[in-house]
């Protein structure tokens, strides 16, 4: 039996905002779309991200704080080197992301927040 992770689903109140952000950042096309759910998918591998409408969505606090909305998961995106890391951060910022106030990964790891507040990281991945 083989089990593969195919899609990570992010809850949000504004699907078009996140679709615009992630399709522009990753250059992944929309592969599925209904009013309350949109999926995008990598052209290179079998991974996708989907965005599901939730009228009660509350952005997580990063880093976590007792009594506040907790993060359930975050995304890590690999980049080749420190130059690509800088470019990725600049592009994500232009598209509406913010660099998180607190960082924990050193020079090769930047934590950001997407336009809906989901944490994600760019990581220099050398393997």
Backbone as XML, in Angstrom:
<?xml version="1.0"?>
<chain id="A" units="angstrom">
  <residue number="1" name="UNK">
    <atom name="N" x="0.848" y="-1.180" z="0.000"/>
    <atom name="CA" x="0.000" y="0.000" z="0.000"/>
    <atom name="C" x="0.892" y="1.242" z="0.000"/>
  </residue>
  <residue number="2" name="UNK">
    <atom name="N" x="0.520" y="2.214" z="-0.795"/>
    <atom name="CA" x="1.263" y="3.463" z="-0.873"/>
    <atom name="C" x="0.339" y="4.621" z="-0.529"/>
  </residue>
  <residue number="3" name="UNK">
    <atom name="N" x="0.774" y="5.449" z="0.395"/>
    <atom name="CA" x="0.005" y="6.639" z="0.770"/>
    <atom name="C" x="0.870" y="7.854" z="0.489"/>
  </residue>
  <residue number="4" name="UNK">
    <atom name="N" x="0.330" y="8.828" z="-0.250"/>
    <atom name="CA" x="1.074" y="10.039" z="-0.597"/>
    <atom name="C" x="0.279" y="11.260" z="-0.163"/>
  </residue>
  <residue number="5" name="UNK">
    <atom name="N" x="0.985" y="12.240" z="0.374"/>
    <atom name="CA" x="0.369" y="13.528" z="0.661"/>
    <atom name="C" x="0.185" y="14.257" z="-0.662"/>
  </residue>
  <residue number="6" name="UNK">
    <atom name="N" x="-1.026" y="14.649" z="-0.990"/>
    <atom name="CA" x="-1.324" y="15.301" z="-2.256"/>
    <atom name="C" x="-1.629" y="16.787" z="-2.101"/>
  </residue>
  <residue number="7" name="UNK">
    <atom name="N" x="-2.359" y="17.140" z="-1.037"/>
    <atom name="CA" x="-2.834" y="18.511" z="-0.906"/>
    <atom name="C" x="-2.858" y="18.930" z="0.554"/>
  </residue>
  <residue number="8" name="UNK">
    <atom name="N" x="-2.395" y="20.136" z="0.797"/>
    <atom name="CA" x="-2.540" y="20.781" z="2.095"/>
    <atom name="C" x="-3.652" y="21.809" z="1.921"/>
  </residue>
  <residue number="9" name="UNK">
    <atom name="N" x="-4.604" y="21.836" z="2.845"/>
    <atom name="CA" x="-5.748" y="22.738" z="2.728"/>
    <atom name="C" x="-5.655" y="23.811" z="3.798"/>
  </residue>
  <residue number="10" name="UNK">
    <atom name="N" x="-5.760" y="25.066" z="3.358"/>
    <atom name="CA" x="-5.723" y="26.213" z="4.260"/>
    <atom name="C" x="-7.110" y="26.831" z="4.349"/>
  </residue>
  <residue number="11" name="UNK">
    <atom name="N" x="-7.575" y="27.025" z="5.567"/>
    <atom name="CA" x="-8.848" y="27.704" z="5.793"/>
    <atom name="C" x="-8.642" y="29.202" z="5.622"/>
  </residue>
  <residue number="12" name="UNK">
    <atom name="N" x="-9.677" y="29.903" z="5.183"/>
    <atom name="CA" x="-9.572" y="31.357" z="5.036"/>
    <atom name="C" x="-10.956" y="31.972" z="4.844"/>
  </residue>
  <residue number="13" name="UNK">
    <atom name="N" x="-11.014" y="33.282" z="4.955"/>
    <atom name="CA" x="-12.250" y="34.015" z="4.670"/>
    <atom name="C" x="-12.255" y="34.591" z="3.266"/>
  </residue>
  <residue number="14" name="UNK">
    <atom name="N" x="-11.077" y="34.706" z="2.637"/>
    <atom name="CA" x="-10.955" y="35.340" z="1.328"/>
    <atom name="C" x="-10.160" y="34.422" z="0.394"/>
  </residue>
  <residue number="15" name="UNK">
    <atom name="N" x="-10.862" y="33.512" z="-0.261"/>
    <atom name="CA" x="-10.206" y="32.563" z="-1.158"/>
    <atom name="C" x="-9.469" y="33.273" z="-2.292"/>
  </residue>
  <residue number="16" name="UNK">
    <atom name="N" x="-10.085" y="34.222" z="-3.000"/>
    <atom name="CA" x="-9.361" y="34.869" z="-4.108"/>
    <atom name="C" x="-8.038" y="35.510" z="-3.677"/>
  </residue>
  <residue number="17" name="UNK">
    <atom name="N" x="-7.985" y="36.055" z="-2.469"/>
    <atom name="CA" x="-6.752" y="36.664" z="-1.965"/>
    <atom name="C" x="-5.632" y="35.623" z="-1.880"/>
  </residue>
  <residue number="18" name="UNK">
    <atom name="N" x="-5.922" y="34.455" z="-1.305"/>
    <atom name="CA" x="-4.889" y="33.428" z="-1.176"/>
    <atom name="C" x="-4.570" y="32.759" z="-2.506"/>
  </residue>
  <residue number="19" name="UNK">
    <atom name="N" x="-5.558" y="32.558" z="-3.359"/>
    <atom name="CA" x="-5.290" y="31.991" z="-4.682"/>
    <atom name="C" x="-4.352" y="32.923" z="-5.450"/>
  </residue>
  <residue number="20" name="UNK">
    <atom name="N" x="-4.630" y="34.194" z="-5.424"/>
    <atom name="CA" x="-3.770" y="35.166" z="-6.106"/>
    <atom name="C" x="-2.353" y="35.136" z="-5.544"/>
  </residue>
  <residue number="21" name="UNK">
    <atom name="N" x="-2.234" y="35.127" z="-4.223"/>
    <atom name="CA" x="-0.919" y="35.121" z="-3.582"/>
    <atom name="C" x="-0.122" y="33.880" z="-3.970"/>
  </residue>
  <residue number="22" name="UNK">
    <atom name="N" x="-0.672" y="32.697" z="-3.743"/>
    <atom name="CA" x="0.086" y="31.465" z="-3.965"/>
    <atom name="C" x="0.296" y="31.142" z="-5.444"/>
  </residue>
  <residue number="23" name="UNK">
    <atom name="N" x="-0.655" y="31.456" z="-6.324"/>
    <atom name="CA" x="-0.413" y="31.209" z="-7.751"/>
    <atom name="C" x="0.673" y="32.146" z="-8.276"/>
  </residue>
  <residue number="24" name="UNK">
    <atom name="N" x="0.711" y="33.371" z="-7.792"/>
    <atom name="CA" x="1.758" y="34.310" z="-8.203"/>
    <atom name="C" x="3.113" y="33.922" z="-7.623"/>
  </residue>
  <residue number="25" name="UNK">
    <atom name="N" x="3.140" y="33.461" z="-6.377"/>
    <atom name="CA" x="4.385" y="33.080" z="-5.725"/>
    <atom name="C" x="4.976" y="31.813" z="-6.333"/>
  </residue>
  <residue number="26" name="UNK">
    <atom name="N" x="4.140" y="30.802" z="-6.547"/>
    <atom name="CA" x="4.613" y="29.478" z="-6.947"/>
    <atom name="C" x="4.457" y="29.173" z="-8.437"/>
  </residue>
  <residue number="27" name="UNK">
    <atom name="N" x="3.649" y="29.969" z="-9.140"/>
    <atom name="CA" x="3.342" y="29.722" z="-10.559"/>
    <atom name="C" x="2.639" y="28.382" z="-10.749"/>
  </residue>
  <residue number="28" name="UNK">
    <atom name="N" x="1.791" y="28.032" z="-9.794"/>
    <atom name="CA" x="0.992" y="26.813" z="-9.881"/>
    <atom name="C" x="-0.384" y="27.173" z="-10.426"/>
  </residue>
  <residue number="29" name="UNK">
    <atom name="N" x="-0.921" y="26.393" z="-11.351"/>
    <atom name="CA" x="-2.245" y="26.698" z="-11.895"/>
    <atom name="C" x="-3.379" y="26.217" z="-10.977"/>
  </residue>
  <residue number="30" name="UNK">
    <atom name="N" x="-4.527" y="26.863" z="-11.137"/>
    <atom name="CA" x="-5.751" y="26.410" z="-10.473"/>
    <atom name="C" x="-6.206" y="25.144" z="-11.193"/>
  </residue>
  <residue number="31" name="UNK">
    <atom name="N" x="-6.464" y="24.084" z="-10.428"/>
    <atom name="CA" x="-6.884" y="22.807" z="-11.019"/>
    <atom name="C" x="-8.292" y="22.397" z="-10.600"/>
  </residue>
  <residue number="32" name="UNK">
    <atom name="N" x="-8.832" y="23.067" z="-9.608"/>
    <atom name="CA" x="-10.181" y="22.755" z="-9.139"/>
    <atom name="C" x="-10.758" y="24.007" z="-8.520"/>
  </residue>
  <residue number="33" name="UNK">
    <atom name="N" x="-12.036" y="24.286" z="-8.830"/>
    <atom name="CA" x="-12.622" y="25.516" z="-8.290"/>
    <atom name="C" x="-14.132" y="25.400" z="-8.178"/>
  </residue>
  <residue number="34" name="UNK">
    <atom name="N" x="-14.616" y="25.597" z="-6.957"/>
    <atom name="CA" x="-16.033" y="25.834" z="-6.695"/>
    <atom name="C" x="-16.081" y="27.052" z="-5.780"/>
  </residue>
  <residue number="35" name="UNK">
    <atom name="N" x="-17.244" y="27.531" z="-5.463"/>
    <atom name="CA" x="-17.373" y="28.779" z="-4.714"/>
    <atom name="C" x="-16.622" y="28.776" z="-3.380"/>
  </residue>
  <residue number="36" name="UNK">
    <atom name="N" x="-16.622" y="27.659" z="-2.678"/>
    <atom name="CA" x="-16.050" y="27.618" z="-1.328"/>
    <atom name="C" x="-14.737" y="26.842" z="-1.229"/>
  </residue>
  <residue number="37" name="UNK">
    <atom name="N" x="-14.165" y="26.458" z="-2.376"/>
    <atom name="CA" x="-12.958" y="25.626" z="-2.351"/>
    <atom name="C" x="-12.226" y="25.764" z="-3.681"/>
  </residue>
  <residue number="38" name="UNK">
    <atom name="N" x="-10.925" y="26.095" z="-3.613"/>
    <atom name="CA" x="-10.106" y="26.207" z="-4.824"/>
    <atom name="C" x="-8.792" y="25.484" z="-4.580"/>
  </residue>
  <residue number="39" name="UNK">
    <atom name="N" x="-8.373" y="24.689" z="-5.560"/>
    <atom name="CA" x="-7.113" y="23.966" z="-5.456"/>
    <atom name="C" x="-6.137" y="24.402" z="-6.531"/>
  </residue>
  <residue number="40" name="UNK">
    <atom name="N" x="-4.857" y="24.490" z="-6.146"/>
    <atom name="CA" x="-3.779" y="24.739" z="-7.097"/>
    <atom name="C" x="-2.821" y="23.558" z="-7.013"/>
  </residue>
  <residue number="41" name="UNK">
    <atom name="N" x="-2.025" y="23.348" z="-8.067"/>
    <atom name="CA" x="-1.198" y="22.150" z="-8.100"/>
    <atom name="C" x="0.114" y="22.426" z="-8.804"/>
  </residue>
  <residue number="42" name="UNK">
    <atom name="N" x="1.186" y="21.858" z="-8.283"/>
    <atom name="CA" x="2.504" y="21.978" z="-8.886"/>
    <atom name="C" x="2.540" y="21.290" z="-10.245"/>
  </residue>
  <residue number="43" name="UNK">
    <atom name="N" x="3.251" y="21.895" z="-11.186"/>
    <atom name="CA" x="3.461" y="21.253" z="-12.485"/>
    <atom name="C" x="4.609" y="20.253" z="-12.439"/>
  </residue>
  <residue number="44" name="UNK">
    <atom name="N" x="5.495" y="20.360" z="-11.436"/>
    <atom name="CA" x="6.682" y="19.510" z="-11.362"/>
    <atom name="C" x="6.489" y="18.229" z="-10.562"/>
  </residue>
  <residue number="45" name="UNK">
    <atom name="N" x="5.610" y="18.266" z="-9.563"/>
    <atom name="CA" x="5.432" y="17.075" z="-8.736"/>
    <atom name="C" x="3.958" y="16.893" z="-8.418"/>
  </residue>
  <residue number="46" name="UNK">
    <atom name="N" x="3.673" y="16.070" z="-7.471"/>
    <atom name="CA" x="2.281" y="15.715" z="-7.184"/>
    <atom name="C" x="1.689" y="16.477" z="-5.999"/>
  </residue>
  <residue number="47" name="UNK">
    <atom name="N" x="2.220" y="17.639" z="-5.681"/>
    <atom name="CA" x="1.777" y="18.376" z="-4.497"/>
    <atom name="C" x="0.836" y="19.514" z="-4.871"/>
  </residue>
  <residue number="48" name="UNK">
    <atom name="N" x="-0.131" y="19.763" z="-4.003"/>
    <atom name="CA" x="-1.067" y="20.859" z="-4.209"/>
    <atom name="C" x="-1.395" y="21.566" z="-2.906"/>
  </residue>
  <residue number="49" name="UNK">
    <atom name="N" x="-1.957" y="22.757" z="-3.039"/>
    <atom name="CA" x="-2.475" y="23.525" z="-1.917"/>
    <atom name="C" x="-3.901" y="23.905" z="-2.296"/>
  </residue>
  <residue number="50" name="UNK">
    <atom name="N" x="-4.813" y="23.791" z="-1.352"/>
    <atom name="CA" x="-6.192" y="24.198" z="-1.597"/>
    <atom name="C" x="-6.606" y="25.210" z="-0.530"/>
  </residue>
  <residue number="51" name="UNK">
    <atom name="N" x="-7.617" y="25.979" z="-0.865"/>
    <atom name="CA" x="-8.098" y="27.053" z="0.010"/>
    <atom name="C" x="-9.590" y="26.841" z="0.203"/>
  </residue>
  <residue number="52" name="UNK">
    <atom name="N" x="-9.972" y="26.710" z="1.459"/>
    <atom name="CA" x="-11.356" y="26.408" z="1.804"/>
    <atom name="C" x="-11.948" y="27.563" z="2.592"/>
  </residue>
  <residue number="53" name="UNK">
    <atom name="N" x="-13.120" y="28.013" z="2.168"/>
    <atom name="CA" x="-13.782" y="29.123" z="2.839"/>
    <atom name="C" x="-14.282" y="28.706" z="4.215"/>
  </residue>
  <residue number="54" name="UNK">
    <atom name="N" x="-14.025" y="29.565" z="5.205"/>
    <atom name="CA" x="-14.530" y="29.386" z="6.565"/>
    <atom name="C" x="-14.873" y="30.770" z="7.098"/>
  </residue>
  <residue number="55" name="UNK">
    <atom name="N" x="-16.150" y="31.054" z="7.235"/>
    <atom name="CA" x="-16.561" y="32.391" z="7.690"/>
    <atom name="C" x="-16.081" y="32.691" z="9.107"/>
  </residue>
  <residue number="56" name="UNK">
    <atom name="N" x="-15.739" y="31.671" z="9.875"/>
    <atom name="CA" x="-15.263" y="31.857" z="11.247"/>
    <atom name="C" x="-13.744" y="31.776" z="11.375"/>
  </residue>
  <residue number="57" name="UNK">
    <atom name="N" x="-13.017" y="31.787" z="10.246"/>
    <atom name="CA" x="-11.559" y="31.688" z="10.278"/>
    <atom name="C" x="-10.953" y="32.831" z="11.092"/>
  </residue>
  <residue number="58" name="UNK">
    <atom name="N" x="-10.030" y="32.477" z="11.968"/>
    <atom name="CA" x="-9.265" y="33.438" z="12.759"/>
    <atom name="C" x="-7.790" y="33.159" z="12.491"/>
  </residue>
  <residue number="59" name="UNK">
    <atom name="N" x="-7.027" y="34.153" z="12.020"/>
    <atom name="CA" x="-5.609" y="33.909" z="11.751"/>
    <atom name="C" x="-4.875" y="33.462" z="13.009"/>
  </residue>
  <residue number="60" name="UNK">
    <atom name="N" x="-3.924" y="32.534" z="12.861"/>
    <atom name="CA" x="-3.165" y="32.084" z="14.021"/>
    <atom name="C" x="-2.185" y="33.151" z="14.500"/>
  </residue>
  <residue number="61" name="UNK">
    <atom name="N" x="-1.810" y="33.048" z="15.756"/>
    <atom name="CA" x="-0.786" y="33.910" z="16.330"/>
    <atom name="C" x="0.553" y="33.230" z="16.141"/>
  </residue>
  <residue number="62" name="UNK">
    <atom name="N" x="1.536" y="33.992" z="15.648"/>
    <atom name="CA" x="2.889" y="33.454" z="15.477"/>
    <atom name="C" x="3.857" y="34.373" z="16.169"/>
  </residue>
  <residue number="63" name="UNK">
    <atom name="N" x="4.677" y="33.888" z="17.061"/>
    <atom name="CA" x="4.640" y="32.532" z="17.616"/>
    <atom name="C" x="3.423" y="32.350" z="18.509"/>
  </residue>
  <residue number="64" name="UNK">
    <atom name="N" x="3.127" y="31.115" z="18.838"/>
    <atom name="CA" x="1.936" y="30.785" z="19.624"/>
    <atom name="C" x="1.947" y="31.491" z="20.969"/>
  </residue>
  <residue number="65" name="UNK">
    <atom name="N" x="0.758" y="31.903" z="21.386"/>
    <atom name="CA" x="0.566" y="32.523" z="22.695"/>
    <atom name="C" x="-0.629" y="31.853" z="23.360"/>
  </residue>
  <residue number="66" name="UNK">
    <atom name="N" x="-0.483" y="31.538" z="24.628"/>
    <atom name="CA" x="-1.542" y="30.893" z="25.385"/>
    <atom name="C" x="-2.818" y="31.728" z="25.312"/>
  </residue>
  <residue number="67" name="UNK">
    <atom name="N" x="-3.948" y="31.079" z="25.031"/>
    <atom name="CA" x="-5.230" y="31.752" z="24.985"/>
    <atom name="C" x="-5.546" y="32.413" z="23.658"/>
  </residue>
  <residue number="68" name="UNK">
    <atom name="N" x="-4.643" y="32.331" z="22.685"/>
    <atom name="CA" x="-4.890" y="32.911" z="21.363"/>
    <atom name="C" x="-4.946" y="31.803" z="20.316"/>
  </residue>
  <residue number="69" name="UNK">
    <atom name="N" x="-5.495" y="32.128" z="19.152"/>
    <atom name="CA" x="-5.623" y="31.138" z="18.084"/>
    <atom name="C" x="-4.276" y="30.482" z="17.796"/>
  </residue>
  <residue number="70" name="UNK">
    <atom name="N" x="-4.255" y="29.168" z="17.831"/>
    <atom name="CA" x="-3.019" y="28.416" z="17.622"/>
    <atom name="C" x="-2.864" y="28.017" z="16.156"/>
  </residue>
  <residue number="71" name="UNK">
    <atom name="N" x="-1.616" y="27.946" z="15.707"/>
    <atom name="CA" x="-1.302" y="27.474" z="14.372"/>
    <atom name="C" x="-1.502" y="25.962" z="14.349"/>
  </residue>
  <residue number="72" name="UNK">
    <atom name="N" x="-2.129" y="25.453" z="13.313"/>
    <atom name="CA" x="-2.317" y="24.007" z="13.167"/>
    <atom name="C" x="-1.200" y="23.382" z="12.327"/>
  </residue>
  <residue number="73" name="UNK">
    <atom name="N" x="-0.658" y="24.156" z="11.406"/>
    <atom name="CA" x="0.403" y="23.677" z="10.514"/>
    <atom name="C" x="1.012" y="24.885" z="9.823"/>
  </residue>
  <residue number="74" name="UNK">
    <atom name="N" x="2.167" y="24.676" z="9.212"/>
    <atom name="CA" x="2.715" y="25.732" z="8.356"/>
    <atom name="C" x="3.421" y="25.077" z="7.176"/>
  </residue>
  <residue number="75" name="UNK">
    <atom name="N" x="3.660" y="25.850" z="6.138"/>
    <atom name="CA" x="4.274" y="25.351" z="4.914"/>
    <atom name="C" x="5.736" y="25.753" z="4.877"/>
  </residue>
  <residue number="76" name="UNK">
    <atom name="N" x="6.602" y="24.861" z="4.401"/>
    <atom name="CA" x="8.006" y="25.174" z="4.146"/>
    <atom name="C" x="8.246" y="25.084" z="2.646"/>
  </residue>
  <residue number="77" name="UNK">
    <atom name="N" x="8.853" y="26.139" z="2.082"/>
    <atom name="CA" x="9.192" y="26.174" z="0.669"/>
    <atom name="C" x="10.708" y="26.211" z="0.537"/>
  </residue>
  <residue number="78" name="UNK">
    <atom name="N" x="11.264" y="25.294" z="-0.247"/>
    <atom name="CA" x="12.706" y="25.199" z="-0.437"/>
    <atom name="C" x="13.181" y="26.202" z="-1.482"/>
  </residue>
  <residue number="79" name="UNK">
    <atom name="N" x="14.342" y="26.814" z="-1.208"/>
    <atom name="CA" x="15.054" y="27.651" z="-2.169"/>
    <atom name="C" x="16.491" y="27.143" z="-2.252"/>
  </residue>
  <residue number="80" name="UNK">
    <atom name="N" x="17.185" y="27.478" z="-3.362"/>
    <atom name="CA" x="18.497" y="26.887" z="-3.617"/>
    <atom name="C" x="19.612" y="27.458" z="-2.751"/>
  </residue>
  <residue number="81" name="UNK">
    <atom name="N" x="19.589" y="28.765" z="-2.499"/>
    <atom name="CA" x="20.707" y="29.408" z="-1.805"/>
    <atom name="C" x="20.233" y="30.718" z="-1.180"/>
  </residue>
  <residue number="82" name="UNK">
    <atom name="N" x="21.173" y="31.442" z="-0.533"/>
    <atom name="CA" x="20.809" y="32.681" z="0.173"/>
    <atom name="C" x="20.322" y="33.769" z="-0.778"/>
  </residue>
  <residue number="83" name="UNK">
    <atom name="N" x="20.826" y="33.788" z="-2.002"/>
    <atom name="CA" x="20.362" y="34.756" z="-2.993"/>
    <atom name="C" x="18.900" y="34.490" z="-3.357"/>
  </residue>
  <residue number="84" name="UNK">
    <atom name="N" x="18.571" y="33.219" z="-3.571"/>
    <atom name="CA" x="17.190" y="32.839" z="-3.868"/>
    <atom name="C" x="16.283" y="33.095" z="-2.668"/>
  </residue>
  <residue number="85" name="UNK">
    <atom name="N" x="16.815" y="32.913" z="-1.466"/>
    <atom name="CA" x="16.051" y="33.199" z="-0.249"/>
    <atom name="C" x="15.650" y="34.669" z="-0.217"/>
  </residue>
  <residue number="86" name="UNK">
    <atom name="N" x="16.599" y="35.537" z="-0.488"/>
    <atom name="CA" x="16.328" y="36.984" z="-0.506"/>
    <atom name="C" x="15.282" y="37.320" z="-1.572"/>
  </residue>
  <residue number="87" name="UNK">
    <atom name="N" x="15.416" y="36.753" z="-2.760"/>
    <atom name="CA" x="14.459" y="36.999" z="-3.844"/>
    <atom name="C" x="13.061" y="36.507" z="-3.473"/>
  </residue>
  <residue number="88" name="UNK">
    <atom name="N" x="12.980" y="35.335" z="-2.868"/>
    <atom name="CA" x="11.685" y="34.774" z="-2.485"/>
    <atom name="C" x="10.996" y="35.651" z="-1.448"/>
  </residue>
  <residue number="89" name="UNK">
    <atom name="N" x="11.747" y="36.122" z="-0.467"/>
    <atom name="CA" x="11.183" y="37.003" z="0.565"/>
    <atom name="C" x="10.689" y="38.301" z="-0.065"/>
  </residue>
  <residue number="90" name="UNK">
    <atom name="N" x="11.479" y="38.873" z="-0.955"/>
    <atom name="CA" x="11.071" y="40.122" z="-1.623"/>
    <atom name="C" x="9.797" y="39.915" z="-2.440"/>
  </residue>
  <residue number="91" name="UNK">
    <atom name="N" x="9.740" y="38.818" z="-3.209"/>
    <atom name="CA" x="8.558" y="38.542" z="-4.025"/>
    <atom name="C" x="7.325" y="38.341" z="-3.155"/>
  </residue>
  <residue number="92" name="UNK">
    <atom name="N" x="7.462" y="37.530" z="-2.100"/>
    <atom name="CA" x="6.320" y="37.271" z="-1.214"/>
    <atom name="C" x="5.832" y="38.559" z="-0.559"/>
  </residue>
  <residue number="93" name="UNK">
    <atom name="N" x="6.753" y="39.429" z="-0.187"/>
    <atom name="CA" x="6.387" y="40.707" z="0.439"/>
    <atom name="C" x="5.616" y="41.577" z="-0.553"/>
  </residue>
  <residue number="94" name="UNK">
    <atom name="N" x="6.084" y="41.641" z="-1.778"/>
    <atom name="CA" x="5.390" y="42.416" z="-2.815"/>
    <atom name="C" x="3.981" y="41.879" z="-3.030"/>
  </residue>
  <residue number="95" name="UNK">
    <atom name="N" x="3.818" y="40.563" z="-2.926"/>
    <atom name="CA" x="2.518" y="39.924" z="-3.145"/>
    <atom name="C" x="1.585" y="40.020" z="-1.935"/>
  </residue>
  <residue number="96" name="UNK">
    <atom name="N" x="2.064" y="40.558" z="-0.803"/>
    <atom name="CA" x="1.185" y="40.764" z="0.343"/>
    <atom name="C" x="1.557" y="40.019" z="1.605"/>
  </residue>
  <residue number="97" name="UNK">
    <atom name="N" x="2.629" y="39.236" z="1.601"/>
    <atom name="CA" x="3.068" y="38.546" z="2.811"/>
    <atom name="C" x="3.853" y="39.501" z="3.694"/>
  </residue>
  <residue number="98" name="UNK">
    <atom name="N" x="4.026" y="39.102" z="4.940"/>
    <atom name="CA" x="4.809" y="39.884" z="5.904"/>
    <atom name="C" x="5.860" y="38.985" z="6.537"/>
  </residue>
  <residue number="99" name="UNK">
    <atom name="N" x="7.023" y="39.553" z="6.795"/>
    <atom name="CA" x="8.042" y="38.822" z="7.544"/>
    <atom name="C" x="7.579" y="38.763" z="8.994"/>
  </residue>
  <residue number="100" name="UNK">
    <atom name="N" x="7.597" y="37.572" z="9.582"/>
    <atom name="CA" x="7.179" y="37.424" z="10.977"/>
    <atom name="C" x="8.113" y="38.213" z="11.890"/>
  </residue>
  <residue number="101" name="UNK">
    <atom name="N" x="7.556" y="38.798" z="12.936"/>
    <atom name="CA" x="8.348" y="39.592" z="13.880"/>
    <atom name="C" x="9.419" y="38.767" z="14.568"/>
  </residue>
  <residue number="102" name="UNK">
    <atom name="N" x="9.117" y="37.505" z="14.836"/>
    <atom name="CA" x="10.086" y="36.641" z="15.504"/>
    <atom name="C" x="10.571" y="35.567" z="14.541"/>
  </residue>
  <residue number="103" name="UNK">
    <atom name="N" x="11.880" y="35.357" z="14.523"/>
    <atom name="CA" x="12.515" y="34.370" z="13.651"/>
    <atom name="C" x="13.290" y="33.384" z="14.510"/>
  </residue>
  <residue number="104" name="UNK">
    <atom name="N" x="13.317" y="32.122" z="14.080"/>
    <atom name="CA" x="13.987" y="31.091" z="14.855"/>
    <atom name="C" x="14.955" y="30.249" z="14.040"/>
  </residue>
  <residue number="105" name="UNK">
    <atom name="N" x="15.041" y="30.447" z="12.733"/>
    <atom name="CA" x="15.774" y="29.523" z="11.898"/>
    <atom name="C" x="17.162" y="29.933" z="11.472"/>
  </residue>
  <residue number="106" name="UNK">
    <atom name="N" x="17.670" y="31.053" z="11.915"/>
    <atom name="CA" x="18.995" y="31.481" z="11.486"/>
    <atom name="C" x="18.971" y="32.128" z="10.116"/>
  </residue>
  <residue number="107" name="UNK">
    <atom name="N" x="20.142" y="32.203" z="9.498"/>
    <atom name="CA" x="20.290" y="32.913" z="8.225"/>
    <atom name="C" x="19.672" y="32.187" z="7.035"/>
  </residue>
  <residue number="108" name="UNK">
    <atom name="N" x="19.455" y="30.894" z="7.141"/>
    <atom name="CA" x="18.959" y="30.099" z="6.022"/>
    <atom name="C" x="17.466" y="29.796" z="6.112"/>
  </residue>
  <residue number="109" name="UNK">
    <atom name="N" x="16.742" y="30.508" z="6.970"/>
    <atom name="CA" x="15.345" y="30.170" z="7.235"/>
    <atom name="C" x="14.605" y="31.450" z="7.594"/>
  </residue>
  <residue number="110" name="UNK">
    <atom name="N" x="13.589" y="31.805" z="6.817"/>
    <atom name="CA" x="12.801" y="33.009" z="7.090"/>
    <atom name="C" x="11.340" y="32.609" z="7.254"/>
  </residue>
  <residue number="111" name="UNK">
    <atom name="N" x="10.743" y="32.979" z="8.376"/>
    <atom name="CA" x="9.324" y="32.733" z="8.615"/>
    <atom name="C" x="8.536" y="33.958" z="8.188"/>
  </residue>
  <residue number="112" name="UNK">
    <atom name="N" x="7.467" y="33.716" z="7.431"/>
    <atom name="CA" x="6.615" y="34.788" z="6.930"/>
    <atom name="C" x="5.156" y="34.457" z="7.241"/>
  </residue>
  <residue number="113" name="UNK">
    <atom name="N" x="4.289" y="35.428" z="7.030"/>
    <atom name="CA" x="2.849" y="35.237" z="7.182"/>
    <atom name="C" x="2.194" y="35.595" z="5.859"/>
  </residue>
  <residue number="114" name="UNK">
    <atom name="N" x="1.358" y="34.695" z="5.318"/>
    <atom name="CA" x="0.679" y="34.991" z="4.059"/>
    <atom name="C" x="-0.410" y="36.041" z="4.302"/>
  </residue>
  <residue number="115" name="UNK">
    <atom name="N" x="-1.087" y="36.525" z="3.257"/>
    <atom name="CA" x="-2.090" y="37.584" z="3.454"/>
    <atom name="C" x="-3.223" y="37.229" z="4.417"/>
  </residue>
  <residue number="116" name="UNK">
    <atom name="N" x="-3.485" y="35.942" z="4.640"/>
    <atom name="CA" x="-4.529" y="35.532" z="5.594"/>
    <atom name="C" x="-3.954" y="35.218" z="6.967"/>
  </residue>
  <residue number="117" name="UNK">
    <atom name="N" x="-2.632" y="35.365" z="7.137"/>
    <atom name="CA" x="-2.005" y="35.144" z="8.432"/>
    <atom name="C" x="-1.431" y="33.767" z="8.669"/>
  </residue>
  <residue number="118" name="UNK">
    <atom name="N" x="-1.478" y="32.864" z="7.664"/>
    <atom name="CA" x="-0.887" y="31.533" z="7.823"/>
    <atom name="C" x="0.634" y="31.643" z="7.799"/>
  </residue>
  <residue number="119" name="UNK">
    <atom name="N" x="1.324" y="31.087" z="8.774"/>
    <atom name="CA" x="2.791" y="31.076" z="8.740"/>
    <atom name="C" x="3.312" y="30.149" z="7.638"/>
  </residue>
  <residue number="120" name="UNK">
    <atom name="N" x="4.380" y="30.572" z="7.004"/>
    <atom name="CA" x="5.109" y="29.724" z="6.070"/>
    <atom name="C" x="6.566" y="30.138" z="6.109"/>
  </residue>
  <residue number="121" name="UNK">
    <atom name="N" x="7.429" y="29.246" z="5.648"/>
    <atom name="CA" x="8.868" y="29.521" z="5.696"/>
    <atom name="C" x="9.507" y="29.300" z="4.336"/>
  </residue>
  <residue number="122" name="UNK">
    <atom name="N" x="10.539" y="30.096" z="4.070"/>
    <atom name="CA" x="11.457" y="29.827" z="2.976"/>
    <atom name="C" x="12.721" y="29.273" z="3.622"/>
  </residue>
  <residue number="123" name="UNK">
    <atom name="N" x="13.219" y="28.152" z="3.094"/>
    <atom name="CA" x="14.351" y="27.460" z="3.689"/>
    <atom name="C" x="15.384" y="27.158" z="2.608"/>
  </residue>
  <residue number="124" name="UNK">
    <atom name="N" x="16.642" y="27.509" z="2.862"/>
    <atom name="CA" x="17.713" y="27.103" z="1.974"/>
    <atom name="C" x="17.887" y="25.607" z="2.164"/>
  </residue>
  <residue number="125" name="UNK">
    <atom name="N" x="17.568" y="24.846" z="1.123"/>
    <atom name="CA" x="17.549" y="23.397" z="1.201"/>
    <atom name="C" x="18.691" y="22.869" z="0.345"/>
  </residue>
  <residue number="126" name="UNK">
    <atom name="N" x="19.726" y="22.381" z="0.982"/>
    <atom name="CA" x="20.909" y="21.937" z="0.271"/>
    <atom name="C" x="20.969" y="20.441" z="0.010"/>
  </residue>
  <residue number="127" name="UNK">
    <atom name="N" x="19.867" y="19.722" z="0.214"/>
    <atom name="CA" x="19.921" y="18.285" z="-0.028"/>
    <atom name="C" x="18.838" y="17.862" z="-0.956"/>
  </residue>
</chain>
